[in-house]
């Protein structure tokens, strides 16, 4: 009986992956719960002990030592207690063995379910403690069940849940597939510990790099930042803590063998490894690789950066659907605005021209003369102007100018400041008519027709006088 018990105990501990001490403690607790329901020990404080070598079960009743016991089930007199333990004193608690003769049958029949329950609780506790220490770490598992909402993965001792929000959109999960997963959290539930894992978390890439690259695991190369779009592309910024070590080359490996193993694990996800720099300008330029950067202008107040790239590399810097620029912004923590070289130059020219135009438009304003309040004042000003002009000895041209200045005063109200001179009077606007502005209309000469021209030529020929001929005989006479 005892040998069979020990064999069963050893086998149970191996199946549950638990130490024998934990299994024995669970069985003892189950036996106590079972014996409390027995009439033999009803209402008593009992405990159970199992010999780990022989498997012998003993039941003890705990009683308090008093002078005169009032509750025999829980108290014992000092005289009886000293018969069991000579050093017993009033107030001590002593254990009295009261193992029933059918303890083995009770353990087999009554305590079976309780023992299994205690074993499950012990197993869940051990699993929780194990995977709590694996939070933020990578574990390996096999897909055992796939549902539209989540994927269940067997981790060996426990079953993990991969929710839809932590899955990679481009991956297809099938039963039996082996995966490396990132442990997000471990929580206790009534059914045991619940383990939530992820395939899209950026720290999954960090842990894979630490597992695959010895320089990162030893601390020679440090991962400064990671930006990831799961299933598509990732960017990793690394820096070295030891001079003479190339951080990018250490991560990539000879012919890319190190980084290729991680790419294969992530189902073909592209990984860009760049060198981290304390200078934000250099770091932003590296983050936009493989595009070439010509200039970077920072605005620290708004945490923005304007990046100028060659025209032919504008699409490469932005990436498909803006992916490269988006990952660079996440990696650096700066809001990045990408412009082509031609667009940046055109913007500079436009700003320069606008500045020049604004400077030309800003001219000092000439104060306007005070307006004459009444017609009487205007008349007085006009008379003063006439006297000043007539007093000036000038040519006939100046007198004509005076006539032009004075004459309009009778047609409309003059607006001049007191003390106006003749020169200012000459600037008074004149009323001009269209006949004075337009040139004189020239009369059209009627063009003769061809027939009239020919007739005129014929008449001219007829009118031409004939040459006179002199008779020679008359001349001789």
NORBELCOR-V529893 format. One record per residue. N is the residue number from 1. SS is DSSP state (hx for helix, st for strand, lp for the rest). Layout:
n=N ss=SS
n=N ss=SS
This chain:
n=1 ss=lp
n=2 ss=hx
n=3 ss=hx
n=4 ss=hx
n=5 ss=hx
n=6 ss=hx
n=7 ss=hx
n=8 ss=hx
n=9 ss=hx
n=10 ss=hx
n=11 ss=hx
n=12 ss=hx
n=13 ss=hx
n=14 ss=hx
n=15 ss=hx
n=16 ss=lp
n=17 ss=lp
n=18 ss=lp
n=19 ss=lp
n=20 ss=hx
n=21 ss=hx
n=22 ss=hx
n=23 ss=hx
n=24 ss=hx
n=25 ss=hx
n=26 ss=hx
n=27 ss=hx
n=28 ss=hx
n=29 ss=hx
n=30 ss=hx
n=31 ss=hx
n=32 ss=hx
n=33 ss=hx
n=34 ss=hx
n=35 ss=hx
n=36 ss=lp
n=37 ss=lp
n=38 ss=lp
n=39 ss=hx
n=40 ss=hx
n=41 ss=hx
n=42 ss=lp
n=43 ss=lp
n=44 ss=lp
n=45 ss=st
n=46 ss=st
n=47 ss=st
n=48 ss=st
n=49 ss=st
n=50 ss=st
n=51 ss=lp
n=52 ss=lp
n=53 ss=lp
n=54 ss=lp
n=55 ss=lp
n=56 ss=lp
n=57 ss=st
n=58 ss=st
n=59 ss=st
n=60 ss=st
n=61 ss=st
n=62 ss=st
n=63 ss=st
n=64 ss=st
n=65 ss=st
n=66 ss=st
n=67 ss=lp
n=68 ss=lp
n=69 ss=lp
n=70 ss=lp
n=71 ss=lp
n=72 ss=lp
n=73 ss=lp
n=74 ss=lp
n=75 ss=st
n=76 ss=st
n=77 ss=st
n=78 ss=hx
n=79 ss=hx
n=80 ss=hx
n=81 ss=hx
n=82 ss=hx
n=83 ss=hx
n=84 ss=hx
n=85 ss=lp
n=86 ss=lp
n=87 ss=lp
n=88 ss=lp
n=89 ss=lp
n=90 ss=lp
n=91 ss=lp
n=92 ss=lp
n=93 ss=st
n=94 ss=st
n=95 ss=st
n=96 ss=st
n=97 ss=st
n=98 ss=lp
n=99 ss=lp
n=100 ss=lp
n=101 ss=lp
n=102 ss=lp
n=103 ss=hx
n=104 ss=hx
n=105 ss=hx
n=106 ss=hx
n=107 ss=hx
n=108 ss=hx
n=109 ss=hx
n=110 ss=lp
n=111 ss=lp
n=112 ss=hx
n=113 ss=hx
n=114 ss=hx
n=115 ss=hx
n=116 ss=hx
n=117 ss=hx
n=118 ss=hx
n=119 ss=hx
n=120 ss=hx
n=121 ss=hx
n=122 ss=hx
n=123 ss=hx
n=124 ss=hx
n=125 ss=hx
n=126 ss=hx
n=127 ss=hx
n=128 ss=hx
n=129 ss=hx
n=130 ss=hx
n=131 ss=hx
n=132 ss=hx
n=133 ss=lp
n=134 ss=lp
n=135 ss=lp
n=136 ss=lp
n=137 ss=lp
n=138 ss=st
n=139 ss=st
n=140 ss=st
n=141 ss=st
n=142 ss=st
n=143 ss=st
n=144 ss=st
n=145 ss=st
n=146 ss=st
n=147 ss=lp
n=148 ss=lp
n=149 ss=lp
n=150 ss=st
n=151 ss=st
n=152 ss=st
n=153 ss=st
n=154 ss=st
n=155 ss=lp
n=156 ss=lp
n=157 ss=lp
n=158 ss=lp
n=159 ss=st
n=160 ss=st
n=161 ss=st
n=162 ss=st
n=163 ss=st
n=164 ss=hx
n=165 ss=hx
n=166 ss=hx
n=167 ss=lp
n=168 ss=lp
n=169 ss=lp
n=170 ss=lp
n=171 ss=lp
n=172 ss=lp
n=173 ss=lp
n=174 ss=lp
n=175 ss=lp
n=176 ss=lp
n=177 ss=lp
n=178 ss=st
n=179 ss=st
n=180 ss=st
n=181 ss=st
n=182 ss=st
n=183 ss=st
n=184 ss=st
n=185 ss=st
n=186 ss=st
n=187 ss=st
n=188 ss=st
n=189 ss=st
n=190 ss=lp
n=191 ss=lp
n=192 ss=st
n=193 ss=st
n=194 ss=st
n=195 ss=st
n=196 ss=st
n=197 ss=st
n=198 ss=st
n=199 ss=lp
n=200 ss=lp
n=201 ss=lp
n=202 ss=hx
n=203 ss=hx
n=204 ss=hx
n=205 ss=hx
n=206 ss=hx
n=207 ss=hx
n=208 ss=hx
n=209 ss=hx
n=210 ss=hx
n=211 ss=hx
n=212 ss=hx
n=213 ss=lp
n=214 ss=hx
n=215 ss=hx
n=216 ss=hx
n=217 ss=hx
n=218 ss=hx
n=219 ss=lp
n=220 ss=lp
n=221 ss=st
n=222 ss=st
n=223 ss=st
n=224 ss=st
n=225 ss=st
n=226 ss=st
n=227 ss=st
n=228 ss=st
n=229 ss=st
n=230 ss=lp
n=231 ss=lp
n=232 ss=lp
n=233 ss=st
n=234 ss=st
n=235 ss=st
n=236 ss=st
n=237 ss=st
n=238 ss=st
n=239 ss=st
n=240 ss=st
n=241 ss=lp
n=242 ss=lp
n=243 ss=lp
n=244 ss=lp
n=245 ss=lp
n=246 ss=lp
n=247 ss=hx
n=248 ss=hx
n=249 ss=hx
n=250 ss=hx
n=251 ss=hx
n=252 ss=hx
n=253 ss=lp
n=254 ss=hx
n=255 ss=hx
n=256 ss=hx
n=257 ss=hx
n=258 ss=hx
n=259 ss=hx
n=260 ss=hx
n=261 ss=hx
n=262 ss=hx
n=263 ss=hx
n=264 ss=hx
n=265 ss=hx
n=266 ss=lp
n=267 ss=lp
n=268 ss=lp
n=269 ss=lp
n=270 ss=st
n=271 ss=st
n=272 ss=st
n=273 ss=st
n=274 ss=st
n=275 ss=st
n=276 ss=lp
n=277 ss=lp
n=278 ss=lp
n=279 ss=lp
n=280 ss=hx
n=281 ss=hx
n=282 ss=hx
n=283 ss=hx
n=284 ss=hx
n=285 ss=hx
n=286 ss=hx
n=287 ss=hx
n=288 ss=lp
n=289 ss=lp
n=290 ss=lp
n=291 ss=lp
n=292 ss=lp
n=293 ss=st
n=294 ss=st
n=295 ss=st
n=296 ss=st
n=297 ss=st
n=298 ss=st
n=299 ss=st
n=300 ss=lp
n=301 ss=lp
n=302 ss=lp
n=303 ss=lp
n=304 ss=st
n=305 ss=st
n=306 ss=st
n=307 ss=st
n=308 ss=st
n=309 ss=st
n=310 ss=lp
n=311 ss=hx
n=312 ss=hx
n=313 ss=hx
n=314 ss=hx
n=315 ss=hx
n=316 ss=hx
n=317 ss=hx
n=318 ss=hx
n=319 ss=lp
n=320 ss=hx
n=321 ss=hx
n=322 ss=hx
n=323 ss=hx
n=324 ss=hx
n=325 ss=hx
n=326 ss=hx
n=327 ss=hx
n=328 ss=hx
n=329 ss=hx
n=330 ss=hx
n=331 ss=hx
n=332 ss=hx
n=333 ss=lp
n=334 ss=lp
n=335 ss=st
n=336 ss=st
n=337 ss=st
n=338 ss=st
n=339 ss=st
n=340 ss=st
n=341 ss=hx
n=342 ss=hx
n=343 ss=hx
n=344 ss=hx
n=345 ss=hx
n=346 ss=hx
n=347 ss=hx
n=348 ss=hx
n=349 ss=hx
n=350 ss=hx
n=351 ss=hx
n=352 ss=hx
n=353 ss=hx
n=354 ss=hx
n=355 ss=hx
n=356 ss=hx
n=357 ss=hx
n=358 ss=hx
n=359 ss=hx
n=360 ss=hx
n=361 ss=hx
n=362 ss=lp
n=363 ss=lp
n=364 ss=lp
n=365 ss=lp
n=366 ss=lp
n=367 ss=lp
n=368 ss=lp
n=369 ss=lp
n=370 ss=lp
n=371 ss=lp
n=372 ss=lp
n=373 ss=lp
n=374 ss=lp
n=375 ss=hx
n=376 ss=hx
n=377 ss=hx
n=378 ss=hx
n=379 ss=hx
n=380 ss=hx
n=381 ss=hx
n=382 ss=hx
n=383 ss=hx
n=384 ss=hx
n=385 ss=hx
n=386 ss=hx
n=387 ss=hx
n=388 ss=hx
n=389 ss=hx
n=390 ss=hx
n=391 ss=hx
n=392 ss=lp
n=393 ss=lp
n=394 ss=lp
n=395 ss=lp
n=396 ss=hx
n=397 ss=hx
n=398 ss=hx
n=399 ss=hx
n=400 ss=hx
n=401 ss=hx
n=402 ss=hx
n=403 ss=hx
n=404 ss=hx
n=405 ss=hx
n=406 ss=hx
n=407 ss=hx
n=408 ss=hx
n=409 ss=hx
n=410 ss=hx
n=411 ss=lp
n=412 ss=lp
n=413 ss=lp
n=414 ss=lp
n=415 ss=lp
n=416 ss=lp
n=417 ss=lp
n=418 ss=lp
n=419 ss=lp
n=420 ss=lp
n=421 ss=lp
n=422 ss=hx
n=423 ss=hx
n=424 ss=hx
n=425 ss=hx
n=426 ss=lp
n=427 ss=lp
n=428 ss=lp
n=429 ss=lp
n=430 ss=lp
n=431 ss=lp
n=432 ss=lp
n=433 ss=lp
n=434 ss=hx
n=435 ss=hx
n=436 ss=hx
n=437 ss=hx
n=438 ss=lp
n=439 ss=lp
n=440 ss=lp
n=441 ss=lp
n=442 ss=lp
n=443 ss=lp
n=444 ss=lp
n=445 ss=lp
n=446 ss=lp
n=447 ss=lp
n=448 ss=lp
n=449 ss=lp
n=450 ss=hx
n=451 ss=hx
n=452 ss=hx
n=453 ss=hx
n=454 ss=hx
n=455 ss=hx
n=456 ss=hx
n=457 ss=hx
n=458 ss=hx
n=459 ss=hx
n=460 ss=hx
n=461 ss=hx
n=462 ss=hx
n=463 ss=hx
n=464 ss=lp
n=465 ss=lp
n=466 ss=lp
n=467 ss=lp
n=468 ss=lp
n=469 ss=lp
n=470 ss=lp
n=471 ss=lp
n=472 ss=hx
n=473 ss=hx
n=474 ss=hx
n=475 ss=hx
n=476 ss=hx
n=477 ss=lp
